[in-house]
Every structure is written in structure tokens, then in C-alpha cells.
Amino acid sequence: MNPQSTDEIERLSPGECFELLGRATVGRLAVIVEDHPDIFPVNYVVDHGSIVFRTGTGTKFWNTMRHPCALEIDSFDAGTGKAWSVVARGQAHFIVDLREKAAADALHLDPWQPGSKSHYLRLTLDALTGRRFKATRPDIWNTPLWDARSELFH
């Protein structure tokens, strides 16, 4: 595999990053846990220039309250042969206002995972970056049905 030159990487504007964030519903939340990074899948909504998600009381909740965190999403566009990635960094804040919770619910912020997800958190952004690039091997973005990794999703 040849290393890509930086000329082939397209930096995305904040507006493009928000548009891509708004198209997705699941991201990976990076949190500092006991002095090391940990990653949790979360479903989220974009709301008023920030990211809102729900969680239960646990590792994710307590550590997002203590430390800055980041949310990352990515995908591949088969039509263009390009992959993209967006990273939002900031601090999560506990939402206590009932109107703010109702507004998030109106945006269809429903947890995928069963169990109590009664805590609403808003990730207020300090930085939002994204990039788009030509994939050298577009086939690796799709897991063939015969691939053993596909069994993990059934």
C-alpha cells in the first residue's frame, strides 16, 4: 500500500462536518477512563451546534462528566470512492432541564440498547474537524457475507 500524500486529503469545513454528523445516528465516544482512553458506541442527535446522547449511570456517564471527550463517525461513499471521517471534541454537560430533554426526544433520541438510559448529555464542541479522501481499497469498507466478521452482526 502506498502512503497517501496530504494533497489527497480534503479538509472538511465545519458546515460539512455538521451535515455529516446530522446524517448519521451512531458514533464512537472516546472517554478517558482510569488514565486511559476507552471507546463506547452511542446513538446521538445534533442539536443547536452540539451533540446530544443518552446514557445510564456508569463508566461512560461519570467519565464524560470528569474529562473532555470526543465523538467520531466515518463512512464510505461508493459513488465517489471516497471515505470520510469527522471528529467532534469537547466537554459533556448533564441536561437537567425538562424542556431540553423533551426537545431532544422530539429529534428521535431513542437508545438502541435496552436498559435505563435516563441521563441526557450534551457534548459542547471545542473543536470539529473532518476529512475526506480517496480510498485505496474501497472493498475493505464492506464486509462480505462470507467473511467471518459478518457473523458478529447477526
N, C-alpha and C positions, 0 to 999 in steps of 0.2 A: 504494500500500500504506500503510495506517495504522500508525504506530508502536504497539507494544503497551505498555500500562501495566504497571508492575511488579506490580499486583494480579492480573494474569492469569497470572503465573509462579508455579508451585508449587515450593517448595524441597523437595528430597527428603532424607529422613533418611539417615544413614549405613547403616542396615539396608536401606533401599530401594535405595541405591546398590550395596551388595554383592550384593543379589538380582539386579539388572540386570546387573552385571558377571558374575555366575555364569551368566546365560542366554546371554551372547554368547561367542564364541570368537576374534574378531578385533577388534583395536583399533588406534588410531594412536598410536605412541610418539613424543613430541616430545622432541628431544635438542638440546643446544647443540653445534654443530659449527663450529669456527673463528669463534667470536664471533657466530654467527647461529643461529636455530632451524632445525631440519630435522625432517622427519616420516617415520616408517617404519611400514608396516603390520606388525603382529606378531600371531601367534596366541598365546594365553595361557590359563592356568588360574588361578582364585582358590584360594588355599591358605593356611589359618591367618591370615586377615586381611591377606594380601599378594597380590601378583600375580607369577606365575612365567612366564617365557618363555625360549625358546632362541634362540641366535644363533650365527653364525660369528664368526671373528676378522675384525674390520673396523671401519669407521666407527662403526656403532651400538654395538658392544661397547666400544671404547675410550672413546667419549664418554659412555656411560652410567656408566662407572666413574669418570669425572672430574667430572661435573656432575650436579646434580639433574635429574630428567626428569619427564615427565607422560604418562599414558595416557588417551586419550579414546575413548569409544564413544557412539553415538547411534542412535536408531531412531524409527520412527513406528508408532503403534498405530491401524490403520484403524478398529477398533471404537469407539474413543473420539474419534478425530480429533485426538489429541494426540501431539506429538513429545516426546522426552526426550533428555537428554544427561547423561553422567556423566564427571567428570574426577578422576583419582587422581594426586596429586603426591607425589614422594618421591625416595629415593636407591636406586639399584640396587646389589645386592651379588652377587658371584660365589659360586655354590654349589659347594663342593668335596666336601661330604660325600656319599658314595655312597648312603647310605640316603635322604637328602633328594632326590637325583636320582631314585632308584627310586620314591619316593613321588609325585614329580611325573609320572613316566611312567605310574604306575598311574592317574592322573587324565586320561590320554589326551593328554598334552602332546606331540603329534607335529607337527613342522613341515609346513607346506603346501608351502613352496618347496623344490625339490631342492637338494642340496649339503650340506656339512657344517655342522650346527648343534649342535656339541658343547658349547658353553658354556651353562650354565644360570644364569639371573639371576633374582633375587628383588627386586621393587620393594617396599621397605618404605615404607608410606604415612605422610606427614606431614600430608596433607590429602585429604579425599574429599568432593566436592561434586556435587550433581546438581540438575537442574531438569526440570520437565515443563510444557508449555504447549500451548495450543490452536493448531494450525497454521492460518494464514490461507489457505494454498493447499495442501491435502493432496495435490493432484495432482503437485506437484513432488517428492514423496518417491518416486515411481515413475517409472522411465524407460520410456516407451512403446517397444514393439518396433520401431516405425518410426523412432524417434529415432536419429540418427547416433551418439550417445554409447553406445547399446547395443552397437554393433559393437566397442567396446573390450573388452567382456566375453566375446566369443565367440572 
